[in-house]
Amino acid sequence: MAHLQDILTRLEPAFLLIAAIAFFRSGNAGRLPALATYFSVRATQTFFFEIVLHVWGDGMPVCDTLRYEVYFYGYWISYLVSAIAIFFVVQEVFKRVMEPVPGLRRLGLMAFRWVSIVSAVVCVGAIALPAAFANTSADRIGPVGIQTARCVSVMELCLLAFLALSIHALGRSFRSRLFGIGLGFGVQAGADLVFTALSARYPGLTSPAALGLQAATTLVLVTWSVYFLVPEPAVERKMV
C-alpha cells in the first residue's frame, strides 16, 4: 500500500504537467484565467515540495530543524493559496455555465458571494479566534487552513451537484469541458472531506485514507487531461 502511494506521489508532477499542457494547448487559458492561475499555483507547489523533500533532503524532514520549518509553513501557506484559487475557479465556471441566462447569473453570483462571506465569518468565529490564543503560530495556521479548505470543498461539491442537475437545461452536456472541470474539483473535494474525517482514525502519511486521497488526486488530473486533450464538440462552444 505504501509502495503504491509512493508511486502515485512520484507520478503526480508528471500528471499535473500533462493536464496543464493540455489545458493551455486547448486555448481555454484566456477564457478561464482563474483556472490558469490555479495550474500555476499547483506547479509552484510541486516545484517547492520537490526541492524541500528530494533536493534539500530525502523524505520528510525531522522536527525542530530549518528544513521542517520551511516545509511546514510552505505547506500551509500553499494550502491556503490553493483554496483561494479554487474559490475563484468555482465562481468562474459558474459564470461561464450561466451565460445563457444573464439575469439568473447575476442573482446566482450575488448569492454565491454572500454565502462565501458568511462562510468566511463562520470560519473566523469558529476557528480563527480560538486559534489566536494558541501558544505558537504553528497552532494557529493549521486550523485556519483546514477550515478554509473545508468551506471551499463544500462549494466545489455544490458546483458539481448544480452542473450534474442543470447542465442539459443550460444547453450543455457532460462532454463540456466546464462540466469536466467541475467534475474534477468535485471528486477532489469529496476525497479531501473523506480524508479529513478518516485521518483521526487512520493517522500517518501512509494510511489508507492518505492513499485514497492520492488516488483521487491522480484520477482528477487524468480526467482533466482527457477532457482537454479530446476535442470539444462545436456545439459546446457556441453561445446558447
C-alpha positions as CSV (number, residue, x, y, z in Angstrom):
1,M,0.0,0.0,0.0
2,A,2.8,2.4,0.9
3,H,4.6,1.4,-2.2
4,L,1.6,2.2,-4.4
5,Q,1.1,5.6,-2.7
6,D,4.8,6.4,-3.3
7,I,4.4,5.6,-7.0
8,L,1.4,7.8,-7.3
9,T,3.1,10.6,-5.4
10,R,6.1,10.4,-7.7
11,L,3.9,10.4,-10.8
12,E,1.8,13.4,-9.7
13,P,4.1,16.1,-11.1
14,A,4.0,14.3,-14.5
15,F,0.2,14.0,-14.5
16,L,0.0,17.7,-13.4
17,L,2.3,18.7,-16.3
18,I,0.2,16.8,-18.8
19,A,-3.0,18.3,-17.5
20,A,-1.6,21.9,-17.6
21,I,-0.1,21.5,-21.1
22,A,-3.4,20.1,-22.3
23,F,-5.3,23.0,-20.8
24,F,-3.1,25.7,-22.3
25,R,-3.0,24.0,-25.7
26,S,-6.8,23.8,-25.7
27,G,-7.0,27.6,-25.9
28,N,-9.0,28.0,-22.7
29,A,-6.5,30.0,-20.8
30,G,-7.9,33.3,-21.9
31,R,-11.5,32.1,-21.3
32,L,-10.7,30.7,-17.9
33,P,-8.0,32.8,-16.3
34,A,-8.7,31.6,-12.8
35,L,-8.1,28.0,-13.8
36,A,-4.8,29.1,-15.5
37,T,-3.8,30.7,-12.2
38,Y,-4.8,27.5,-10.3
39,F,-2.5,25.4,-12.5
40,S,0.3,27.9,-12.0
41,V,-0.2,27.7,-8.2
42,R,-0.2,23.9,-8.4
43,A,3.0,23.9,-10.4
44,T,4.7,26.2,-7.9
45,Q,3.6,24.0,-5.1
46,T,5.0,20.9,-6.8
47,F,8.3,22.6,-7.5
48,F,8.6,23.8,-3.9
49,F,7.9,20.3,-2.4
50,E,10.3,18.6,-4.9
51,I,13.1,20.9,-3.7
52,V,12.3,20.5,0.0
53,L,11.6,16.8,0.0
54,H,14.0,15.4,-2.6
55,V,16.7,18.0,-3.3
56,W,17.3,19.6,0.1
57,G,16.9,16.2,1.8
58,D,15.5,12.8,1.3
59,G,11.9,12.2,2.6
60,M,10.0,14.0,5.3
61,P,12.1,16.5,7.3
62,V,12.8,16.0,11.0
63,C,11.0,18.2,13.6
64,D,12.8,21.2,15.0
65,T,15.0,21.8,12.0
66,L,15.1,24.6,9.5
67,R,14.0,22.2,6.7
68,Y,11.0,21.2,8.8
69,E,10.1,24.9,9.4
70,V,10.3,25.7,5.7
71,Y,8.2,22.6,4.8
72,F,5.6,23.3,7.5
73,Y,4.9,26.9,6.7
74,G,5.3,26.4,3.0
75,Y,2.7,23.6,3.1
76,W,0.1,25.6,5.0
77,I,0.6,28.8,3.0
78,S,0.3,26.9,-0.3
79,Y,-2.8,25.2,1.1
80,L,-4.5,28.5,1.8
81,V,-3.4,30.0,-1.6
82,S,-4.7,26.9,-3.4
83,A,-8.1,27.1,-1.6
84,I,-8.4,30.8,-2.6
85,A,-7.5,29.9,-6.2
86,I,-10.2,27.1,-6.2
87,F,-12.8,29.6,-4.9
88,F,-12.2,31.8,-7.9
89,V,-12.3,28.9,-10.3
90,V,-15.6,27.7,-8.9
91,Q,-17.0,31.2,-9.4
92,E,-15.6,31.4,-12.9
93,V,-17.1,28.0,-14.0
94,F,-20.5,29.1,-12.6
95,K,-20.3,32.3,-14.6
96,R,-19.5,30.5,-17.8
97,V,-22.2,27.9,-17.4
98,M,-24.8,30.5,-16.7
99,E,-24.0,32.7,-19.7
100,P,-27.3,31.8,-21.5
101,V,-29.3,33.3,-18.6
102,P,-27.6,36.5,-17.6
103,G,-30.3,37.6,-15.1
104,L,-30.0,34.3,-13.2
105,R,-26.3,34.5,-13.4
106,R,-26.2,37.9,-11.7
107,L,-28.6,36.7,-9.0
108,G,-26.6,33.4,-8.5
109,L,-23.3,35.3,-8.3
110,M,-24.8,37.6,-5.7
111,A,-26.0,34.6,-3.6
112,F,-22.6,32.9,-4.2
113,R,-20.6,35.8,-2.8
114,W,-22.9,36.3,0.2
115,V,-22.6,32.6,1.1
116,S,-18.8,33.0,0.8
117,I,-18.8,35.9,3.1
118,V,-21.0,34.1,5.7
119,S,-18.7,31.0,5.4
120,A,-15.6,33.2,6.0
121,V,-17.3,34.8,9.1
122,V,-18.1,31.3,10.4
123,C,-14.6,30.2,9.8
124,V,-13.1,33.2,11.7
125,G,-15.6,32.9,14.6
126,A,-15.3,29.1,15.0
127,I,-11.6,28.6,14.2
128,A,-9.5,31.7,13.9
129,L,-10.5,33.4,17.1
130,P,-9.8,30.4,19.4
131,A,-6.6,29.7,17.4
132,A,-5.4,33.3,18.1
133,F,-4.9,32.3,21.7
134,A,-2.7,29.4,20.8
135,N,0.8,29.3,22.1
136,T,2.6,29.2,18.7
137,S,1.9,30.4,15.2
138,A,2.1,26.7,14.1
139,D,-1.0,26.0,16.2
140,R,-2.8,28.9,14.5
141,I,-2.2,28.4,10.8
142,G,-3.3,24.8,10.7
143,P,-6.9,25.1,11.9
144,V,-7.5,28.2,9.8
145,G,-6.1,26.4,6.7
146,I,-8.2,23.3,7.3
147,Q,-11.4,25.2,7.9
148,T,-10.9,27.4,4.8
149,A,-10.3,24.3,2.7
150,R,-13.5,22.7,4.1
151,C,-15.6,25.7,3.1
152,V,-14.2,25.7,-0.4
153,S,-14.7,21.9,-0.7
154,V,-18.4,22.4,0.1
155,M,-18.6,25.0,-2.6
156,E,-16.9,22.6,-5.1
157,L,-19.4,19.8,-4.2
158,C,-22.3,22.3,-4.6
159,L,-20.9,23.3,-8.1
160,L,-20.7,19.6,-9.1
161,A,-24.3,18.9,-8.0
162,F,-25.5,22.0,-9.8
163,L,-23.8,21.1,-13.0
164,A,-25.0,17.5,-12.9
165,L,-28.6,18.6,-12.4
166,S,-28.8,21.5,-14.8
167,I,-26.1,21.1,-17.4
168,H,-28.6,19.9,-20.0
169,A,-31.1,22.6,-19.2
170,L,-28.4,25.2,-19.9
171,G,-27.7,23.8,-23.3
172,R,-24.5,21.9,-22.5
173,S,-23.7,18.2,-21.9
174,F,-21.4,16.0,-19.9
175,R,-18.9,16.3,-22.7
176,S,-18.5,20.0,-22.0
177,R,-15.1,21.0,-20.6
178,L,-16.9,23.1,-18.0
179,F,-18.5,20.0,-16.6
180,G,-15.2,18.2,-16.7
181,I,-13.6,21.0,-14.6
182,G,-16.4,20.9,-12.1
183,L,-16.3,17.1,-12.0
184,G,-12.6,17.1,-11.2
185,F,-13.0,19.6,-8.4
186,G,-16.0,17.8,-7.0
187,V,-14.1,14.5,-6.8
188,Q,-11.1,16.2,-5.2
189,A,-13.4,18.0,-2.7
190,G,-15.1,14.7,-1.8
191,A,-11.8,13.0,-1.3
192,D,-10.5,15.8,0.9
193,L,-13.5,15.7,3.1
194,V,-13.3,11.9,3.5
195,F,-9.6,12.1,4.2
196,T,-10.2,14.8,6.9
197,A,-12.9,12.6,8.5
198,L,-10.7,9.4,8.5
199,S,-7.3,11.0,9.3
200,A,-8.0,10.9,13.0
201,R,-8.8,7.2,12.9
202,Y,-6.1,6.3,10.3
203,P,-3.3,8.8,11.1
204,G,0.0,8.9,9.2
205,L,1.1,9.8,5.6
206,T,0.9,6.1,4.5
207,S,-2.5,5.4,5.9
208,P,-5.4,4.0,3.7
209,A,-7.0,7.5,3.9
210,A,-3.9,9.1,2.5
211,L,-3.7,6.5,-0.3
212,G,-7.3,7.2,-1.2
213,L,-6.6,10.9,-1.3
214,Q,-3.6,10.4,-3.5
215,A,-5.5,8.1,-5.8
216,A,-8.3,10.7,-6.1
217,T,-5.8,13.4,-7.0
218,T,-4.3,11.2,-9.8
219,L,-7.8,10.4,-11.1
220,V,-8.7,14.1,-11.2
221,L,-5.6,15.0,-13.2
222,V,-6.2,12.2,-15.6
223,T,-9.8,13.3,-16.1
224,W,-8.8,16.8,-16.8
225,S,-6.2,15.7,-19.3
226,V,-8.8,13.6,-21.2
227,Y,-11.3,16.5,-21.2
228,F,-8.7,19.0,-22.6
229,L,-7.0,16.6,-25.0
230,V,-10.2,15.3,-26.6
231,P,-11.6,18.0,-29.0
232,E,-14.7,19.6,-27.5
233,P,-17.8,19.3,-29.8
234,A,-18.5,22.6,-31.6
235,V,-22.0,22.8,-30.1
236,E,-20.4,23.0,-26.6
237,R,-18.5,26.1,-27.6
238,K,-21.4,28.0,-29.2
239,M,-23.4,30.6,-27.3
240,V,-26.7,29.1,-26.4
